[in-house]
Amino acid sequence: MMEISIVVFVFSLIGLFVVGGVAGFFLARYFLKKQIEKNPPINEKMIRVMFAQMGRTPSEKQIREIMRNVNKQ
């Protein structure tokens, strides 16, 4: 029967956790970027609603400026 020493088993287990963590990080990053591209966190309609809640009517220039600043970040 095959016997594996404890040291080899522990290092294999640690290696698998590291590889799994790295792979999980990159997969999560890929799916998050894809989701944000499909559903941007803020759009012009939301900006108009926020201004309306504050009791203001924004100009088109203000909306474009806010969108530009949001997209920079």
Predicted model as a PDB file, atoms N, CA, C, CB and O in Angstrom, pLDDT in the B-factor column:
MODEL        1                                                                  
ATOM      1  N   MET A   1       0.837  -1.178   0.000  1.00 58.00           N  
ATOM      2  CA  MET A   1       0.000   0.000   0.000  1.00 58.00           C  
ATOM      3  C   MET A   1       0.886   1.247   0.000  1.00 58.00           C  
ATOM      4  CB  MET A   1      -0.955  -0.005   1.217  1.00 58.00           C  
ATOM      5  O   MET A   1       2.004   1.227   0.515  1.00 58.00           O  
ATOM      6  N   MET A   2       0.372   2.326  -0.584  1.00 72.00           N  
ATOM      7  CA  MET A   2       1.135   3.559  -0.702  1.00 72.00           C  
ATOM      8  C   MET A   2       1.053   4.367   0.588  1.00 72.00           C  
ATOM      9  CB  MET A   2       0.630   4.390  -1.886  1.00 72.00           C  
ATOM     10  O   MET A   2      -0.028   4.561   1.144  1.00 72.00           O  
ATOM     11  N   GLU A   3       2.185   4.825   1.048  1.00 81.00           N  
ATOM     12  CA  GLU A   3       2.201   5.648   2.239  1.00 81.00           C  
ATOM     13  C   GLU A   3       2.765   7.018   1.898  1.00 81.00           C  
ATOM     14  CB  GLU A   3       3.021   4.980   3.357  1.00 81.00           C  
ATOM     15  O   GLU A   3       3.775   7.128   1.202  1.00 81.00           O  
ATOM     16  N   ILE A   4       2.108   8.063   2.391  1.00 80.00           N  
ATOM     17  CA  ILE A   4       2.562   9.438   2.183  1.00 80.00           C  
ATOM     18  C   ILE A   4       3.010   9.973   3.532  1.00 80.00           C  
ATOM     19  CB  ILE A   4       1.432  10.341   1.554  1.00 80.00           C  
ATOM     20  O   ILE A   4       2.306   9.837   4.532  1.00 80.00           O  
ATOM     21  N   SER A   5       4.172  10.572   3.548  1.00 90.00           N  
ATOM     22  CA  SER A   5       4.635  11.120   4.824  1.00 90.00           C  
ATOM     23  C   SER A   5       3.783  12.335   5.184  1.00 90.00           C  
ATOM     24  CB  SER A   5       6.148  11.504   4.753  1.00 90.00           C  
ATOM     25  O   SER A   5       3.188  12.965   4.310  1.00 90.00           O  
ATOM     26  N   ILE A   6       3.730  12.646   6.428  1.00 89.00           N  
ATOM     27  CA  ILE A   6       2.911  13.756   6.925  1.00 89.00           C  
ATOM     28  C   ILE A   6       3.410  15.083   6.375  1.00 89.00           C  
ATOM     29  CB  ILE A   6       2.918  13.786   8.461  1.00 89.00           C  
ATOM     30  O   ILE A   6       2.602  15.958   6.063  1.00 89.00           O  
ATOM     31  N   VAL A   7       4.703  15.249   6.252  1.00 90.00           N  
ATOM     32  CA  VAL A   7       5.275  16.502   5.758  1.00 90.00           C  
ATOM     33  C   VAL A   7       4.839  16.748   4.312  1.00 90.00           C  
ATOM     34  CB  VAL A   7       6.820  16.472   5.859  1.00 90.00           C  
ATOM     35  O   VAL A   7       4.442  17.862   3.969  1.00 90.00           O  
ATOM     36  N   VAL A   8       4.909  15.731   3.472  1.00 91.00           N  
ATOM     37  CA  VAL A   8       4.495  15.869   2.073  1.00 91.00           C  
ATOM     38  C   VAL A   8       3.006  16.190   2.002  1.00 91.00           C  
ATOM     39  CB  VAL A   8       4.810  14.577   1.274  1.00 91.00           C  
ATOM     40  O   VAL A   8       2.588  17.025   1.200  1.00 91.00           O  
ATOM     41  N   PHE A   9       2.215  15.538   2.826  1.00 90.00           N  
ATOM     42  CA  PHE A   9       0.771  15.783   2.838  1.00 90.00           C  
ATOM     43  C   PHE A   9       0.458  17.219   3.245  1.00 90.00           C  
ATOM     44  CB  PHE A   9       0.071  14.804   3.788  1.00 90.00           C  
ATOM     45  O   PHE A   9      -0.382  17.866   2.621  1.00 90.00           O  
ATOM     46  N   VAL A  10       1.117  17.722   4.275  1.00 92.00           N  
ATOM     47  CA  VAL A  10       0.870  19.078   4.768  1.00 92.00           C  
ATOM     48  C   VAL A  10       1.264  20.107   3.713  1.00 92.00           C  
ATOM     49  CB  VAL A  10       1.646  19.330   6.076  1.00 92.00           C  
ATOM     50  O   VAL A  10       0.514  21.045   3.445  1.00 92.00           O  
ATOM     51  N   PHE A  11       2.458  19.926   3.108  1.00 94.00           N  
ATOM     52  CA  PHE A  11       2.886  20.867   2.069  1.00 94.00           C  
ATOM     53  C   PHE A  11       1.972  20.810   0.845  1.00 94.00           C  
ATOM     54  CB  PHE A  11       4.328  20.573   1.654  1.00 94.00           C  
ATOM     55  O   PHE A  11       1.700  21.842   0.231  1.00 94.00           O  
ATOM     56  N   SER A  12       1.506  19.638   0.491  1.00 94.00           N  
ATOM     57  CA  SER A  12       0.557  19.514  -0.626  1.00 94.00           C  
ATOM     58  C   SER A  12      -0.736  20.241  -0.315  1.00 94.00           C  
ATOM     59  CB  SER A  12       0.267  18.038  -0.933  1.00 94.00           C  
ATOM     60  O   SER A  12      -1.284  20.941  -1.166  1.00 94.00           O  
ATOM     61  N   LEU A  13      -1.219  20.073   0.902  1.00 96.00           N  
ATOM     62  CA  LEU A  13      -2.458  20.724   1.314  1.00 96.00           C  
ATOM     63  C   LEU A  13      -2.311  22.240   1.301  1.00 96.00           C  
ATOM     64  CB  LEU A  13      -2.873  20.248   2.706  1.00 96.00           C  
ATOM     65  O   LEU A  13      -3.194  22.947   0.818  1.00 96.00           O  
ATOM     66  N   ILE A  14      -1.194  22.743   1.833  1.00 97.00           N  
ATOM     67  CA  ILE A  14      -0.948  24.187   1.831  1.00 97.00           C  
ATOM     68  C   ILE A  14      -0.844  24.695   0.400  1.00 97.00           C  
ATOM     69  CB  ILE A  14       0.340  24.528   2.619  1.00 97.00           C  
ATOM     70  O   ILE A  14      -1.394  25.747   0.074  1.00 97.00           O  
ATOM     71  N   GLY A  15      -0.148  23.963  -0.448  1.00 97.00           N  
ATOM     72  CA  GLY A  15      -0.020  24.351  -1.860  1.00 97.00           C  
ATOM     73  C   GLY A  15      -1.367  24.411  -2.557  1.00 97.00           C  
ATOM     74  O   GLY A  15      -1.623  25.331  -3.335  1.00 97.00           O  
ATOM     75  N   LEU A  16      -2.217  23.456  -2.291  1.00 98.00           N  
ATOM     76  CA  LEU A  16      -3.559  23.457  -2.901  1.00 98.00           C  
ATOM     77  C   LEU A  16      -4.383  24.646  -2.424  1.00 98.00           C  
ATOM     78  CB  LEU A  16      -4.298  22.149  -2.575  1.00 98.00           C  
ATOM     79  O   LEU A  16      -5.111  25.249  -3.214  1.00 98.00           O  
ATOM     80  N   PHE A  17      -4.278  24.991  -1.143  1.00 98.00           N  
ATOM     81  CA  PHE A  17      -5.008  26.160  -0.636  1.00 98.00           C  
ATOM     82  C   PHE A  17      -4.518  27.449  -1.284  1.00 98.00           C  
ATOM     83  CB  PHE A  17      -4.865  26.258   0.884  1.00 98.00           C  
ATOM     84  O   PHE A  17      -5.321  28.321  -1.615  1.00 98.00           O  
ATOM     85  N   VAL A  18      -3.211  27.576  -1.468  1.00 98.00           N  
ATOM     86  CA  VAL A  18      -2.650  28.779  -2.091  1.00 98.00           C  
ATOM     87  C   VAL A  18      -3.107  28.877  -3.543  1.00 98.00           C  
ATOM     88  CB  VAL A  18      -1.101  28.768  -2.012  1.00 98.00           C  
ATOM     89  O   VAL A  18      -3.553  29.936  -3.984  1.00 98.00           O  
ATOM     90  N   VAL A  19      -2.998  27.789  -4.279  1.00 98.00           N  
ATOM     91  CA  VAL A  19      -3.420  27.787  -5.685  1.00 98.00           C  
ATOM     92  C   VAL A  19      -4.916  28.072  -5.786  1.00 98.00           C  
ATOM     93  CB  VAL A  19      -3.084  26.431  -6.357  1.00 98.00           C  
ATOM     94  O   VAL A  19      -5.343  28.832  -6.654  1.00 98.00           O  
ATOM     95  N   GLY A  20      -5.702  27.479  -4.921  1.00 97.00           N  
ATOM     96  CA  GLY A  20      -7.143  27.725  -4.924  1.00 97.00           C  
ATOM     97  C   GLY A  20      -7.483  29.166  -4.596  1.00 97.00           C  
ATOM     98  O   GLY A  20      -8.393  29.743  -5.190  1.00 97.00           O  
ATOM     99  N   GLY A  21      -6.758  29.751  -3.652  1.00 97.00           N  
ATOM    100  CA  GLY A  21      -6.991  31.154  -3.283  1.00 97.00           C  
ATOM    101  C   GLY A  21      -6.662  32.095  -4.425  1.00 97.00           C  
ATOM    102  O   GLY A  21      -7.412  33.031  -4.700  1.00 97.00           O  
ATOM    103  N   VAL A  22      -5.533  31.850  -5.094  1.00 98.00           N  
ATOM    104  CA  VAL A  22      -5.137  32.700  -6.218  1.00 98.00           C  
ATOM    105  C   VAL A  22      -6.137  32.558  -7.367  1.00 98.00           C  
ATOM    106  CB  VAL A  22      -3.709  32.340  -6.699  1.00 98.00           C  
ATOM    107  O   VAL A  22      -6.556  33.557  -7.951  1.00 98.00           O  
ATOM    108  N   ALA A  23      -6.514  31.339  -7.686  1.00 98.00           N  
ATOM    109  CA  ALA A  23      -7.486  31.111  -8.760  1.00 98.00           C  
ATOM    110  C   ALA A  23      -8.837  31.749  -8.409  1.00 98.00           C  
ATOM    111  CB  ALA A  23      -7.661  29.592  -9.019  1.00 98.00           C  
ATOM    112  O   ALA A  23      -9.482  32.354  -9.266  1.00 98.00           O  
ATOM    113  N   GLY A  24      -9.253  31.614  -7.169  1.00 98.00           N  
ATOM    114  CA  GLY A  24     -10.517  32.217  -6.740  1.00 98.00           C  
ATOM    115  C   GLY A  24     -10.487  33.726  -6.833  1.00 98.00           C  
ATOM    116  O   GLY A  24     -11.474  34.350  -7.223  1.00 98.00           O  
ATOM    117  N   PHE A  25      -9.347  34.323  -6.474  1.00 98.00           N  
ATOM    118  CA  PHE A  25      -9.214  35.775  -6.560  1.00 98.00           C  
ATOM    119  C   PHE A  25      -9.389  36.257  -8.004  1.00 98.00           C  
ATOM    120  CB  PHE A  25      -7.845  36.218  -6.014  1.00 98.00           C  
ATOM    121  O   PHE A  25     -10.149  37.187  -8.270  1.00 98.00           O  
ATOM    122  N   PHE A  26      -8.674  35.610  -8.931  1.00 98.00           N  
ATOM    123  CA  PHE A  26      -8.751  36.053 -10.321  1.00 98.00           C  
ATOM    124  C   PHE A  26     -10.119  35.780 -10.939  1.00 98.00           C  
ATOM    125  CB  PHE A  26      -7.674  35.370 -11.141  1.00 98.00           C  
ATOM    126  O   PHE A  26     -10.597  36.576 -11.747  1.00 98.00           O  
ATOM    127  N   LEU A  27     -10.750  34.680 -10.577  1.00 98.00           N  
ATOM    128  CA  LEU A  27     -12.103  34.407 -11.081  1.00 98.00           C  
ATOM    129  C   LEU A  27     -13.092  35.436 -10.544  1.00 98.00           C  
ATOM    130  CB  LEU A  27     -12.554  32.982 -10.690  1.00 98.00           C  
ATOM    131  O   LEU A  27     -13.919  35.951 -11.296  1.00 98.00           O  
ATOM    132  N   ALA A  28     -13.016  35.736  -9.257  1.00 98.00           N  
ATOM    133  CA  ALA A  28     -13.926  36.722  -8.667  1.00 98.00           C  
ATOM    134  C   ALA A  28     -13.707  38.093  -9.295  1.00 98.00           C  
ATOM    135  CB  ALA A  28     -13.730  36.798  -7.139  1.00 98.00           C  
ATOM    136  O   ALA A  28     -14.667  38.814  -9.565  1.00 98.00           O  
ATOM    137  N   ARG A  29     -12.451  38.453  -9.526  1.00 97.00           N  
ATOM    138  CA  ARG A  29     -12.132  39.743 -10.155  1.00 97.00           C  
ATOM    139  C   ARG A  29     -12.704  39.822 -11.559  1.00 97.00           C  
ATOM    140  CB  ARG A  29     -10.614  39.963 -10.197  1.00 97.00           C  
ATOM    141  O   ARG A  29     -13.268  40.846 -11.947  1.00 97.00           O  
ATOM    142  N   TYR A  30     -12.558  38.730 -12.336  1.00 97.00           N  
ATOM    143  CA  TYR A  30     -13.079  38.690 -13.701  1.00 97.00           C  
ATOM    144  C   TYR A  30     -14.602  38.854 -13.710  1.00 97.00           C  
ATOM    145  CB  TYR A  30     -12.682  37.370 -14.387  1.00 97.00           C  
ATOM    146  O   TYR A  30     -15.136  39.655 -14.478  1.00 97.00           O  
ATOM    147  N   PHE A  31     -15.293  38.103 -12.865  1.00 96.00           N  
ATOM    148  CA  PHE A  31     -16.758  38.173 -12.848  1.00 96.00           C  
ATOM    149  C   PHE A  31     -17.256  39.516 -12.330  1.00 96.00           C  
ATOM    150  CB  PHE A  31     -17.328  37.048 -11.992  1.00 96.00           C  
ATOM    151  O   PHE A  31     -18.283  40.009 -12.797  1.00 96.00           O  
ATOM    152  N   LEU A  32     -16.552  40.116 -11.378  1.00 94.00           N  
ATOM    153  CA  LEU A  32     -16.955  41.420 -10.858  1.00 94.00           C  
ATOM    154  C   LEU A  32     -16.809  42.491 -11.940  1.00 94.00           C  
ATOM    155  CB  LEU A  32     -16.117  41.791  -9.616  1.00 94.00           C  
ATOM    156  O   LEU A  32     -17.704  43.319 -12.111  1.00 94.00           O  
ATOM    157  N   LYS A  33     -15.697  42.483 -12.667  1.00 92.00           N  
ATOM    158  CA  LYS A  33     -15.516  43.445 -13.758  1.00 92.00           C  
ATOM    159  C   LYS A  33     -16.597  43.282 -14.815  1.00 92.00           C  
ATOM    160  CB  LYS A  33     -14.131  43.281 -14.394  1.00 92.00           C  
ATOM    161  O   LYS A  33     -17.141  44.269 -15.311  1.00 92.00           O  
ATOM    162  N   LYS A  34     -16.907  42.047 -15.158  1.00 92.00           N  
ATOM    163  CA  LYS A  34     -17.933  41.757 -16.160  1.00 92.00           C  
ATOM    164  C   LYS A  34     -19.297  42.278 -15.689  1.00 92.00           C  
ATOM    165  CB  LYS A  34     -18.002  40.233 -16.442  1.00 92.00           C  
ATOM    166  O   LYS A  34     -20.044  42.862 -16.473  1.00 92.00           O  
ATOM    167  N   GLN A  35     -19.614  42.067 -14.423  1.00 91.00           N  
ATOM    168  CA  GLN A  35     -20.896  42.507 -13.869  1.00 91.00           C  
ATOM    169  C   GLN A  35     -20.994  44.029 -13.841  1.00 91.00           C  
ATOM    170  CB  GLN A  35     -21.087  41.946 -12.457  1.00 91.00           C  
ATOM    171  O   GLN A  35     -22.051  44.582 -14.141  1.00 91.00           O  
ATOM    172  N   ILE A  36     -19.909  44.713 -13.485  1.00 86.00           N  
ATOM    173  CA  ILE A  36     -19.929  46.174 -13.420  1.00 86.00           C  
ATOM    174  C   ILE A  36     -20.058  46.770 -14.815  1.00 86.00           C  
ATOM    175  CB  ILE A  36     -18.660  46.702 -12.732  1.00 86.00           C  
ATOM    176  O   ILE A  36     -20.696  47.809 -14.982  1.00 86.00           O  
ATOM    177  N   GLU A  37     -19.461  46.130 -15.822  1.00 84.00           N  
ATOM    178  CA  GLU A  37     -19.612  46.626 -17.194  1.00 84.00           C  
ATOM    179  C   GLU A  37     -21.061  46.511 -17.651  1.00 84.00           C  
ATOM    180  CB  GLU A  37     -18.692  45.852 -18.154  1.00 84.00           C  
ATOM    181  O   GLU A  37     -21.566  47.396 -18.342  1.00 84.00           O  
ATOM    182  N   LYS A  38     -21.731  45.424 -17.271  1.00 86.00           N  
ATOM    183  CA  LYS A  38     -23.135  45.234 -17.665  1.00 86.00           C  
ATOM    184  C   LYS A  38     -24.061  46.157 -16.897  1.00 86.00           C  
ATOM    185  CB  LYS A  38     -23.559  43.786 -17.448  1.00 86.00           C  
ATOM    186  O   LYS A  38     -25.023  46.677 -17.462  1.00 86.00           O  
ATOM    187  N   ASN A  39     -23.789  46.367 -15.620  1.00 82.00           N  
ATOM    188  CA  ASN A  39     -24.641  47.184 -14.749  1.00 82.00           C  
ATOM    189  C   ASN A  39     -23.796  48.246 -14.071  1.00 82.00           C  
ATOM    190  CB  ASN A  39     -25.365  46.309 -13.692  1.00 82.00           C  
ATOM    191  O   ASN A  39     -23.331  48.039 -12.950  1.00 82.00           O  
ATOM    192  N   PRO A  40     -23.586  49.381 -14.729  1.00 76.00           N  
ATOM    193  CA  PRO A  40     -22.752  50.411 -14.102  1.00 76.00           C  
ATOM    194  C   PRO A  40     -23.371  50.888 -12.791  1.00 76.00           C  
ATOM    195  CB  PRO A  40     -22.555  51.600 -15.057  1.00 76.00           C  
ATOM    196  O   PRO A  40     -24.594  50.911 -12.652  1.00 76.00           O  
ATOM    197  N   PRO A  41     -22.535  51.267 -11.840  1.00 80.00           N  
ATOM    198  CA  PRO A  41     -23.044  51.632 -10.528  1.00 80.00           C  
ATOM    199  C   PRO A  41     -23.875  52.916 -10.520  1.00 80.00           C  
ATOM    200  CB  PRO A  41     -21.903  51.777  -9.584  1.00 80.00           C  
ATOM    201  O   PRO A  41     -24.734  53.086  -9.654  1.00 80.00           O  
ATOM    202  N   ILE A  42     -23.634  53.814 -11.463  1.00 82.00           N  
ATOM    203  CA  ILE A  42     -24.411  55.055 -11.493  1.00 82.00           C  
ATOM    204  C   ILE A  42     -24.551  55.483 -12.949  1.00 82.00           C  
ATOM    205  CB  ILE A  42     -23.732  56.186 -10.630  1.00 82.00           C  
ATOM    206  O   ILE A  42     -23.635  55.310 -13.753  1.00 82.00           O  
ATOM    207  N   ASN A  43     -25.720  56.047 -13.274  1.00 82.00           N  
ATOM    208  CA  ASN A  43     -25.930  56.536 -14.629  1.00 82.00           C  
ATOM    209  C   ASN A  43     -26.581  57.922 -14.573  1.00 82.00           C  
ATOM    210  CB  ASN A  43     -26.809  55.543 -15.444  1.00 82.00           C  
ATOM    211  O   ASN A  43     -26.854  58.446 -13.493  1.00 82.00           O  
ATOM    212  N   GLU A  44     -26.821  58.498 -15.733  1.00 86.00           N  
ATOM    213  CA  GLU A  44     -27.346  59.869 -15.785  1.00 86.00           C  
ATOM    214  C   GLU A  44     -28.724  59.986 -15.136  1.00 86.00           C  
ATOM    215  CB  GLU A  44     -27.420  60.345 -17.230  1.00 86.00           C  
ATOM    216  O   GLU A  44     -29.036  60.991 -14.498  1.00 86.00           O  
ATOM    217  N   LYS A  45     -29.531  58.963 -15.303  1.00 88.00           N  
ATOM    218  CA  LYS A  45     -30.872  58.993 -14.712  1.00 88.00           C  
ATOM    219  C   LYS A  45     -30.788  59.079 -13.185  1.00 88.00           C  
ATOM    220  CB  LYS A  45     -31.678  57.742 -15.134  1.00 88.00           C  
ATOM    221  O   LYS A  45     -31.551  59.814 -12.560  1.00 88.00           O  
ATOM    222  N   MET A  46     -29.870  58.335 -12.596  1.00 89.00           N  
ATOM    223  CA  MET A  46     -29.709  58.358 -11.137  1.00 89.00           C  
ATOM    224  C   MET A  46     -29.242  59.736 -10.670  1.00 89.00           C  
ATOM    225  CB  MET A  46     -28.705  57.272 -10.684  1.00 89.00           C  
ATOM    226  O   MET A  46     -29.666  60.219  -9.620  1.00 89.00           O  
ATOM    227  N   ILE A  47     -28.368  60.361 -11.454  1.00 89.00           N  
ATOM    228  CA  ILE A  47     -27.889  61.701 -11.092  1.00 89.00           C  
ATOM    229  C   ILE A  47     -29.045  62.689 -11.124  1.00 89.00           C  
ATOM    230  CB  ILE A  47     -26.758  62.162 -12.047  1.00 89.00           C  
ATOM    231  O   ILE A  47     -29.171  63.530 -10.234  1.00 89.00           O  
ATOM    232  N   ARG A  48     -29.888  62.591 -12.144  1.00 90.00           N  
ATOM    233  CA  ARG A  48     -31.059  63.485 -12.232  1.00 90.00           C  
ATOM    234  C   ARG A  48     -31.981  63.297 -11.030  1.00 90.00           C  
ATOM    235  CB  ARG A  48     -31.843  63.228 -13.541  1.00 90.00           C  
ATOM    236  O   ARG A  48     -32.490  64.271 -10.476  1.00 90.00           O  
ATOM    237  N   VAL A  49     -32.193  62.053 -10.629  1.00 90.00           N  
ATOM    238  CA  VAL A  49     -33.057  61.769  -9.478  1.00 90.00           C  
ATOM    239  C   VAL A  49     -32.449  62.336  -8.195  1.00 90.00           C  
ATOM    240  CB  VAL A  49     -33.285  60.248  -9.332  1.00 90.00           C  
ATOM    241  O   VAL A  49     -33.163  62.890  -7.360  1.00 90.00           O  
ATOM    242  N   MET A  50     -31.134  62.198  -8.039  1.00 90.00           N  
ATOM    243  CA  MET A  50     -30.490  62.751  -6.835  1.00 90.00           C  
ATOM    244  C   MET A  50     -30.633  64.271  -6.776  1.00 90.00           C  
ATOM    245  CB  MET A  50     -28.998  62.366  -6.799  1.00 90.00           C  
ATOM    246  O   MET A  50     -30.912  64.835  -5.718  1.00 90.00           O  
ATOM    247  N   PHE A  51     -30.442  64.926  -7.913  1.00 90.00           N  
ATOM    248  CA  PHE A  51     -30.613  66.376  -7.943  1.00 90.00           C  
ATOM    249  C   PHE A  51     -32.066  66.748  -7.637  1.00 90.00           C  
ATOM    250  CB  PHE A  51     -30.190  66.942  -9.315  1.00 90.00           C  
ATOM    251  O   PHE A  51     -32.318  67.718  -6.923  1.00 90.00           O  
ATOM    252  N   ALA A  52     -33.017  65.988  -8.171  1.00 90.00           N  
ATOM    253  CA  ALA A  52     -34.432  66.277  -7.915  1.00 90.00           C  
ATOM    254  C   ALA A  52     -34.763  66.114  -6.431  1.00 90.00           C  
ATOM    255  CB  ALA A  52     -35.332  65.355  -8.761  1.00 90.00           C  
ATOM    256  O   ALA A  52     -35.562  66.877  -5.889  1.00 90.00           O  
ATOM    257  N   GLN A  53     -34.160  65.137  -5.779  1.00 92.00           N  
ATOM    258  CA  GLN A  53     -34.395  64.940  -4.345  1.00 92.00           C  
ATOM    259  C   GLN A  53     -33.842  66.097  -3.529  1.00 92.00           C  
ATOM    260  CB  GLN A  53     -33.768  63.630  -3.877  1.00 92.00           C  
ATOM    261  O   GLN A  53     -34.350  66.404  -2.451  1.00 92.00           O  
ATOM    262  N   MET A  54     -32.797  66.739  -4.047  1.00 91.00           N  
ATOM    263  CA  MET A  54     -32.238  67.903  -3.358  1.00 91.00           C  
ATOM    264  C   MET A  54     -32.994  69.176  -3.730  1.00 91.00           C  
ATOM    265  CB  MET A  54     -30.748  68.058  -3.693  1.00 91.00           C  
ATOM    266  O   MET A  54     -32.703  70.248  -3.201  1.00 91.00           O  
ATOM    267  N   GLY A  55     -33.957  69.061  -4.634  1.00 89.00           N  
ATOM    268  CA  GLY A  55     -34.752  70.221  -5.025  1.00 89.00           C  
ATOM    269  C   GLY A  55     -34.084  71.077  -6.090  1.00 89.00           C  
ATOM    270  O   GLY A  55     -34.382  72.266  -6.198  1.00 89.00           O  
ATOM    271  N   ARG A  56     -33.196  70.498  -6.870  1.00 88.00           N  
ATOM    272  CA  ARG A  56     -32.498  71.244  -7.916  1.00 88.00           C  
ATOM    273  C   ARG A  56     -32.765  70.613  -9.269  1.00 88.00           C  
ATOM    274  CB  ARG A  56     -30.985  71.295  -7.638  1.00 88.00           C  
ATOM    275  O   ARG A  56     -33.059  69.422  -9.369  1.00 88.00           O  
ATOM    276  N   THR A  57     -32.660  71.422 -10.296  1.00 87.00           N  
ATOM    277  CA  THR A  57     -32.727  70.890 -11.656  1.00 87.00           C  
ATOM    278  C   THR A  57     -31.347  71.079 -12.284  1.00 87.00           C  
ATOM    279  CB  THR A  57     -33.857  71.604 -12.510  1.00 87.00           C  
ATOM    280  O   THR A  57     -30.917  72.211 -12.506  1.00 87.00           O  
ATOM    281  N   PRO A  58     -30.657  69.987 -12.568  1.00 86.00           N  
ATOM    282  CA  PRO A  58     -29.288  70.096 -13.073  1.00 86.00           C  
ATOM    283  C   PRO A  58     -29.269  70.447 -14.564  1.00 86.00           C  
ATOM    284  CB  PRO A  58     -28.528  68.785 -12.831  1.00 86.00           C  
ATOM    285  O   PRO A  58     -30.176  70.099 -15.320  1.00 86.00           O  
ATOM    286  N   SER A  59     -28.217  71.137 -14.947  1.00 87.00           N  
ATOM    287  CA  SER A  59     -28.025  71.391 -16.376  1.00 87.00           C  
ATOM    288  C   SER A  59     -27.337  70.168 -16.981  1.00 87.00           C  
ATOM    289  CB  SER A  59     -27.180  72.701 -16.622  1.00 87.00           C  
ATOM    290  O   SER A  59     -26.774  69.340 -16.264  1.00 87.00           O  
ATOM    291  N   GLU A  60     -27.389  70.069 -18.283  1.00 89.00           N  
ATOM    292  CA  GLU A  60     -26.757  68.946 -18.974  1.00 89.00           C  
ATOM    293  C   GLU A  60     -25.243  68.958 -18.748  1.00 89.00           C  
ATOM    294  CB  GLU A  60     -27.074  68.993 -20.484  1.00 89.00           C  
ATOM    295  O   GLU A  60     -24.609  67.906 -18.667  1.00 89.00           O  
ATOM    296  N   LYS A  61     -24.685  70.140 -18.649  1.00 91.00           N  
ATOM    297  CA  LYS A  61     -23.244  70.274 -18.403  1.00 91.00           C  
ATOM    298  C   LYS A  61     -22.873  69.670 -17.044  1.00 91.00           C  
ATOM    299  CB  LYS A  61     -22.818  71.763 -18.462  1.00 91.00           C  
ATOM    300  O   LYS A  61     -21.870  68.966 -16.928  1.00 91.00           O  
ATOM    301  N   GLN A  62     -23.688  69.949 -16.017  1.00 89.00           N  
ATOM    302  CA  GLN A  62     -23.421  69.409 -14.688  1.00 89.00           C  
ATOM    303  C   GLN A  62     -23.489  67.884 -14.699  1.00 89.00           C  
ATOM    304  CB  GLN A  62     -24.418  69.977 -13.669  1.00 89.00           C  
ATOM    305  O   GLN A  62     -22.657  67.213 -14.089  1.00 89.00           O  
ATOM    306  N   ILE A  63     -24.476  67.353 -15.391  1.00 90.00           N  
ATOM    307  CA  ILE A  63     -24.634  65.897 -15.441  1.00 90.00           C  
ATOM    308  C   ILE A  63     -23.438  65.261 -16.134  1.00 90.00           C  
ATOM    309  CB  ILE A  63     -25.940  65.511 -16.167  1.00 90.00           C  
ATOM    310  O   ILE A  63     -22.895  64.268 -15.652  1.00 90.00           O  
ATOM    311  N   ARG A  64     -23.022  65.835 -17.278  1.00 90.00           N  
ATOM    312  CA  ARG A  64     -21.869  65.293 -17.991  1.00 90.00           C  
ATOM    313  C   ARG A  64     -20.595  65.387 -17.149  1.00 90.00           C  
ATOM    314  CB  ARG A  64     -21.676  66.029 -19.317  1.00 90.00           C  
ATOM    315  O   ARG A  64     -19.761  64.483 -17.178  1.00 90.00           O  
ATOM    316  N   GLU A  65     -20.448  66.480 -16.401  1.00 91.00           N  
ATOM    317  CA  GLU A  65     -19.274  66.654 -15.547  1.00 91.00           C  
ATOM    318  C   GLU A  65     -19.245  65.611 -14.436  1.00 91.00           C  
ATOM    319  CB  GLU A  65     -19.253  68.063 -14.946  1.00 91.00           C  
ATOM    320  O   GLU A  65     -18.190  65.049 -14.143  1.00 91.00           O  
ATOM    321  N   ILE A  66     -20.376  65.351 -13.824  1.00 89.00           N  
ATOM    322  CA  ILE A  66     -20.457  64.343 -12.767  1.00 89.00           C  
ATOM    323  C   ILE A  66     -20.172  62.954 -13.338  1.00 89.00           C  
ATOM    324  CB  ILE A  66     -21.848  64.373 -12.090  1.00 89.00           C  
ATOM    325  O   ILE A  66     -19.444  62.172 -12.726  1.00 89.00           O  
ATOM    326  N   MET A  67     -20.736  62.643 -14.500  1.00 87.00           N  
ATOM    327  CA  MET A  67     -20.486  61.346 -15.122  1.00 87.00           C  
ATOM    328  C   MET A  67     -19.002  61.180 -15.462  1.00 87.00           C  
ATOM    329  CB  MET A  67     -21.344  61.188 -16.388  1.00 87.00           C  
ATOM    330  O   MET A  67     -18.442  60.098 -15.291  1.00 87.00           O  
ATOM    331  N   ARG A  68     -18.374  62.244 -15.940  1.00 89.00           N  
ATOM    332  CA  ARG A  68     -16.952  62.184 -16.272  1.00 89.00           C  
ATOM    333  C   ARG A  68     -16.134  61.906 -15.011  1.00 89.00           C  
ATOM    334  CB  ARG A  68     -16.489  63.503 -16.939  1.00 89.00           C  
ATOM    335  O   ARG A  68     -15.210  61.092 -15.031  1.00 89.00           O  
ATOM    336  N   ASN A  69     -16.479  62.586 -13.914  1.00 88.00           N  
ATOM    337  CA  ASN A  69     -15.754  62.365 -12.656  1.00 88.00           C  
ATOM    338  C   ASN A  69     -15.964  60.953 -12.124  1.00 88.00           C  
ATOM    339  CB  ASN A  69     -16.194  63.383 -11.606  1.00 88.00           C  
ATOM    340  O   ASN A  69     -15.035  60.339 -11.600  1.00 88.00           O  
ATOM    341  N   VAL A  70     -17.174  60.442 -12.256  1.00 83.00           N  
ATOM    342  CA  VAL A  70     -17.455  59.079 -11.784  1.00 83.00           C  
ATOM    343  C   VAL A  70     -16.678  58.066 -12.620  1.00 83.00           C  
ATOM    344  CB  VAL A  70     -18.976  58.775 -11.846  1.00 83.00           C  
ATOM    345  O   VAL A  70     -16.116  57.113 -12.079  1.00 83.00           O  
ATOM    346  N   ASN A  71     -16.648  58.268 -13.929  1.00 80.00           N  
ATOM    347  CA  ASN A  71     -15.958  57.317 -14.809  1.00 80.00           C  
ATOM    348  C   ASN A  71     -14.446  57.364 -14.646  1.00 80.00           C  
ATOM    349  CB  ASN A  71     -16.318  57.592 -16.255  1.00 80.00           C  
ATOM    350  O   ASN A  71     -13.763  56.372 -14.905  1.00 80.00           O  
ATOM    351  N   LYS A  72     -13.907  58.524 -14.212  1.00 82.00           N  
ATOM    352  CA  LYS A  72     -12.482  58.612 -13.939  1.00 82.00           C  
ATOM    353  C   LYS A  72     -12.083  57.685 -12.804  1.00 82.00           C  
ATOM    354  CB  LYS A  72     -12.095  60.041 -13.607  1.00 82.00           C  
ATOM    355  O   LYS A  72     -11.037  57.037 -12.844  1.00 82.00           O  
ATOM    356  N   GLN A  73     -12.923  57.638 -11.808  1.00 74.00           N  
ATOM    357  CA  GLN A  73     -12.617  56.816 -10.631  1.00 74.00           C  
ATOM    358  C   GLN A  73     -12.886  55.397 -10.982  1.00 74.00           C  
ATOM    359  CB  GLN A  73     -13.438  57.238  -9.391  1.00 74.00           C  
ATOM    360  O   GLN A  73     -12.702  54.509 -10.149  1.00 74.00           O  
TER     361      GLN A  73                                                      
ENDMDL                                                                          
END                                                                             
